[in-house]
Amino acid sequence: MSQARIKWTDRLAYLLGRKSLYDLHPELASRVPVMRMYGDGVMQSSEIGRSGQDFYEINVWVQRAVTVIANNIAPLEVRVVDLDGEPIERHPLTELFRSVNGVDAPSDLWRAWTTEMLLTGECGFELSTAGRRYAEIWLRESALFSVRVADRRYRHITGYVIDDNYGKPYEVIPEEFVHFKFYNPK
């Protein structure tokens, strides 16, 4: 057989010392590509029916894209500004966003928020109060809360139910929960 007629895969195997790609990169063995295209023109998506977290877990490109975006958003400072765009340093919300809770740094909160929004399209902040002021912000993943709606036509929300599997589910009033969501026509 002439050199030109040798398949490129055989040539690659020869150059690699007859090792397969997975011998050289065993970390790729558990990865599932987003799409496969076969010689007969059939395209197959291996991700149909998977959640955003599954995409993130098994797909290195989704992981990388989400991580790059989240790491760029995380360090940005959130603050209240006046009508001229000047920051109001002693505003209660500015202070709350500088110290979100006793566990997470502000960058941790925004990194988690960005990741959750990109993977699932929604996320929540539970706001705990101390007297009449908001004292802490706790991120709630979309899978851990549900929305109580009194009127579907006008979307009047009566509360949010948090079920984080750490005890009984509890309800939060709308004034103590911020629900972020991307538009979804369904």
C-alpha positions in Angstrom: 0.0 0.0 0.0 1.4 3.4 -0.9 2.2 6.0 1.7 -0.6 8.3 0.4 -3.2 5.6 0.9 -2.5 5.0 4.6 -5.4 6.4 6.7 -4.6 9.4 8.8 -5.7 7.5 11.9 -3.2 4.7 11.2 -0.5 7.3 10.6 -1.3 9.0 13.9 -1.3 5.7 15.8 2.1 5.0 14.2 3.5 8.4 15.3 2.1 7.9 18.8 3.7 4.5 19.1 0.5 2.6 18.7 -1.0 4.3 21.8 -4.6 5.4 21.7 -5.7 8.9 22.6 -7.1 7.7 25.9 -3.7 6.0 26.7 -2.1 9.4 26.3 -4.9 11.4 28.0 -6.8 9.1 30.4 -8.6 12.2 31.8 -10.6 12.3 28.5 -12.0 8.9 28.9 -14.9 10.1 31.0 -15.6 13.2 28.9 -18.6 13.2 26.6 -18.5 15.5 23.6 -21.4 18.0 23.2 -22.0 16.7 19.6 -20.7 13.9 17.5 -20.8 13.8 13.7 -20.5 10.5 12.0 -19.4 9.8 8.4 -23.0 9.3 7.2 -23.9 12.9 8.1 -25.8 12.0 11.3 -25.3 14.4 14.2 -25.9 13.2 17.7 -26.1 15.3 20.8 -25.1 13.4 23.9 -26.4 16.2 26.1 -30.2 15.8 25.4 -32.1 15.6 28.6 -29.1 16.7 30.8 -29.2 19.5 33.3 -26.8 22.5 33.3 -24.9 20.9 36.2 -24.4 17.7 34.1 -23.1 19.9 31.2 -20.6 21.5 33.6 -19.5 18.2 35.1 -18.8 16.2 31.9 -17.9 18.8 29.3 -14.6 20.5 29.6 -15.6 23.4 27.3 -18.7 24.3 29.2 -16.6 24.1 32.4 -14.0 26.4 30.9 -16.4 28.9 29.5 -18.5 29.2 32.7 -15.3 29.5 34.8 -13.8 32.2 32.7 -17.0 34.3 32.8 -17.6 33.7 36.6 -13.9 34.5 37.4 -14.2 37.8 35.5 -17.5 38.8 37.2 -16.6 37.7 40.7 -14.2 40.4 41.7 -16.3 43.3 40.5 -17.6 45.5 43.3 -21.3 46.0 43.6 -22.3 49.3 45.1 -25.1 51.9 45.1 -24.5 55.1 43.1 -26.3 58.4 43.0 -27.9 59.9 39.9 -24.5 61.3 38.8 -22.9 57.9 39.0 -20.9 58.7 42.2 -20.7 55.8 44.7 -22.6 56.2 48.0 -20.1 54.6 50.4 -22.3 54.4 53.6 -25.4 53.1 51.8 -26.8 50.0 53.6 -26.8 47.9 50.4 -23.3 48.9 49.5 -22.2 47.7 53.0 -24.2 44.5 52.6 -22.5 43.7 49.3 -19.1 44.2 50.9 -19.8 41.7 53.6 -22.5 39.3 52.3 -22.6 36.8 55.2 -20.3 35.2 57.8 -19.1 32.5 55.5 -18.7 33.8 51.9 -16.7 36.6 50.5 -18.5 38.8 48.0 -16.5 37.3 45.2 -17.6 33.8 46.2 -21.3 34.9 46.1 -20.9 36.5 42.6 -18.9 33.5 41.2 -21.6 31.1 42.4 -24.4 33.4 41.1 -22.8 33.7 37.7 -22.2 29.9 37.5 -25.8 29.1 38.5 -27.3 31.7 36.1 -25.3 30.4 33.2 -26.0 26.7 33.9 -29.7 26.8 35.0 -30.9 30.2 34.0 -32.1 31.2 37.5 -30.9 31.7 41.0 -32.0 33.3 44.3 -30.7 35.4 47.1 -32.3 34.8 50.5 -31.9 38.0 52.5 -31.8 37.6 56.3 -32.8 40.6 58.4 -31.6 42.1 61.6 -34.3 44.4 62.7 -35.4 46.5 59.8 -32.2 46.1 57.8 -30.9 43.3 55.6 -28.0 41.6 57.4 -26.9 38.7 55.2 -27.3 37.4 51.6 -27.4 33.6 51.1 -27.3 32.1 47.6 -30.0 29.6 46.8 -29.5 27.4 43.8 -32.5 27.0 41.5 -33.1 23.4 42.5 -33.4 24.3 46.1 -36.3 26.7 46.0 -39.8 26.9 44.5 -42.0 29.9 43.8 -45.5 30.2 45.4 -47.8 32.0 42.9 -51.3 33.2 43.9 -52.3 34.4 40.5 -50.7 32.8 37.4 -52.1 35.5 35.0 -50.4 38.4 36.7 -47.7 36.3 38.4 -48.4 37.6 41.9 -45.8 35.9 44.1 -46.8 35.1 47.7 -43.5 33.5 48.8 -40.6 31.2 48.1 -40.2 27.7 49.6 -36.6 26.8 50.4 -35.9 23.0 50.6 -32.1 22.6 51.0 -32.3 19.1 52.6 -31.1 20.4 55.9 -34.3 20.1 57.9 -37.8 21.0 57.1 -38.6 23.2 54.1 -39.4 26.8 55.1 -41.1 29.7 53.4 -39.6 33.1 52.7 -41.7 36.2 52.1 -41.1 38.0 48.7 -39.4 41.0 50.5 -36.7 38.6 51.8 -35.9 36.9 48.5 -34.5 38.1 45.2 -35.3 35.8 42.3 -33.0 36.2 39.3 -34.0 34.5 36.1 -33.4 34.6 32.4 -36.4 34.8 30.1 -37.8 31.4 29.2 -40.8 31.3 26.8 -41.9 28.0 28.3 
